[in-house]
Amino acid sequence: MSSSPVRVTVSEVRQKIFEKSGRPSEGAGSVAGQIFHRAAGCAVTDGHPACWRTVLSGDLEEAEWLSSLYERVVGPELARMQGALSDCGEDVLTLWRAVQQYVHWFCGLLREAMNQKRVQYDSQREFWIGAESLFQSECDVESLFSEEGWKQPVLVSGRLDQFIRSGPDRWCAVEFKLGGGHPEADAAQVCLYHEMLGGRGSAALLHFGTDPKEEELLFHAAQIDEARPWLVALIGALARVAPTTPKGISLTAVGDPIVAQKVTEEAGEMNAGLGKKLERALEEFGAGARVVGEPIVGPTFVRYLLEPQRGVPVRRIETCGPNLQIRLGLDREPIIHRVEGRVAVDIQRRQRAAVSFADLSPKLGGIDPDQGSAKVLAGMDLRGGLHFVDLSRDCPHILVGGHAGSGKTEWLRAAVASLIVTNTPETLRVAVVDPKKNAFTELAGSPFLWRSDALIDSPDSSVLSLLDDLVEEVTRRNGLLGQAAADDLVQYRRKTGGRLPRLVCVVDEFAELLLSGGRKQRDDFEQRFTRIAAVGRAAGVHLILATQRPSRQVVSGNLKANLPGKIALRVSTRTDSGVLIDQTGAENLLGRGDLLLAGLTSDPVRLQSAYLSEEERQRIFRGLSFPRDAG
């Protein structure tokens, strides 16, 4: 074995678990998470004006400390990050709730330490005695892992959120998370830190910002020992020092020994108690109804079908959403709608299941080298069925709406990937406008790009030039269709044998294009989008336009009428939902790919989008998946 170790970080281990379990990283919500971790770090940093030892006296005035943290840390950080958080009002509320919960939790630890005489406050000197070694924040940790059969040892490094010492040989490694988190990755991260610290003591995982109080999971040595083999296998695979990845080991199972009991309890409550609670709550609100059949458990939510009692109008049940949220203790208001002649109540799951693109791709079908496919993957329904938007039929163009953290970019990635894996460059080309500059970087140099400059990462004049060229391409293609007496691209290919590829233009955050300049620029962009949308279907030129702000200022009536397919992820307001899908409901979606597909049927269909891992993006976007999958 070589003596030079391979270096791996705890963050890389955590991210790999996200990818393997079909979940994206924290994404846009990480801005609020960064502010929270900064506040928690400053709270225990000696010398900082908001440090607990500076602000708190023996009375432990939580309000005073909370005010200091806001004035010294949270407020300035919110002002500095105002642009990044402009469409994340709920993330900001979660952040403030998390800071309040952190202060309350920390003061509870102090009270316990004071009762045990491990720390005390000297009121004469205004000084805390015994506090020097009680808490440590953001501790840098390193540990060397070496297993039989590995080519090299692996040095794992990371930064632990907090280290609490409750006695000479008693301590606890603590990790903080903002919001609900990801059970497997969170559990693996805190257990890995415990292992790196010598495998003694205990480990705790705290989720702050949850409602109504923080969630705390305490892991003991016996539990962590169960997870160790999975963690070591993952580290060896990640560092590429193991000869092979052990067969039969699911990397998503790292947290299973720890979260299994919680998931089991949730399943029991869903199948039994929650349905009864729902019936009792509706009865209290004068909207009596009976749960019919077994609940349908999807990856994100559980659906209960209701039969109203005689004399109870459906409308009365539909207005009970806010009351049910409070009565059932839910983070989000349940979505109440009509499905197949029943009233359906969709209630969020405590533990969301992953939907990985890699798992779904075998169901997308093979490649037709002559015609390719025009089907865009929209998502998976409650029963595991896949739903598509067929660009060659009734939905040639798609409008996508969802605020930061809703999963909009992840949906766009999966949509493009679903087209690429069912086509060749002879049957499909794409053009992408990526203002974020990081959503589609793997497409650079892809054989599926329409042309070398068809990946644009800034809202400047080059986008207008691209749209002009697309308008010309539509005109040219319609001329070819006329010469061949063909109604559309499919018929043209069959009649002429021509290899005219379908062309899909994806614009992430097209509102920036419309609103970043003056009135003339807005009109120029809207005119070109509308022109392509109006006459592009037959020519095989399609638009997928996405925006965080589906307001009437952005989505005009004329443009919306020409974008029949609608993907509504979580939006900020009922008004935005109405603009996007002509009804409310999208404002109550759960984020991270929970969506409503509208435009194909009379009522929107609720789906969960797939997550495309970085590894899959590298392979698919760069064209490495063909012609291997052909035939």
Beta strands, then each sheet from edge to edge (+ up, - down):
strand 1: 6-9
strand 2: 120-122
strand 3: 127-129
strand 4: 135-145
strand 5: 154-167
strand 6: 170-178
strand 7: 202-208
strand 8: 215-219
strand 9: 289-297
strand 10: 301-308
strand 11: 335-339
strand 12: 342-348
strand 13: 375-380
strand 14: 386-390
strand 15: 398-401
strand 16: 428-433
strand 17: 455-456
strand 18: 502-508
strand 19: 541-547
strand 20: 565-568
strand 21: 594-598
strand 22: 605-608
sheet 1: 1+ 5+ 4-
sheet 2: 1+ 5+ 6- 7- 8+
sheet 3: 2+ 3-
sheet 4: 9+ 10- 12+ 11-
sheet 5: 13+ 14-
sheet 6: 17+ 16+ 18+ 19+ 15+ 20+ 21- 22+
end
